[in-house]
Amino acid sequence: MLKIHCIMNSAIEDILAFRTCCSLKMFDQNLEIHITNQGNDPLTIPSYLDLEMEEGTKRIATLTPAGDHRLLPGDLMAFYCSMDETLWDKVRGVTFYDKEGNGYSTPIIH
């Protein structure tokens, strides 16, 4: 089981701007997503998610950090991305997937 918690307009953009002031810039990372493996087995989670809206589903494949991430039971990981607030207002749910293709969804309440 994967617990998903989304934080729109988190303070991460300011933190990343401060921490990367002398190197790579990561602007507009205004959506922070925490995922926690609440199951008994390790999960490998790729760095993408699907947004579920009345209009259909939109895949977001620009999550940071990129790649596949192994989460042991109890592990928490944070992803970040740039999200248009108008689009986010339409989102009713988000779904992450593990490498086996299992989906883990959570509703979004605005």
Disulfide bonds with the S-S distance in Angstrom:
none
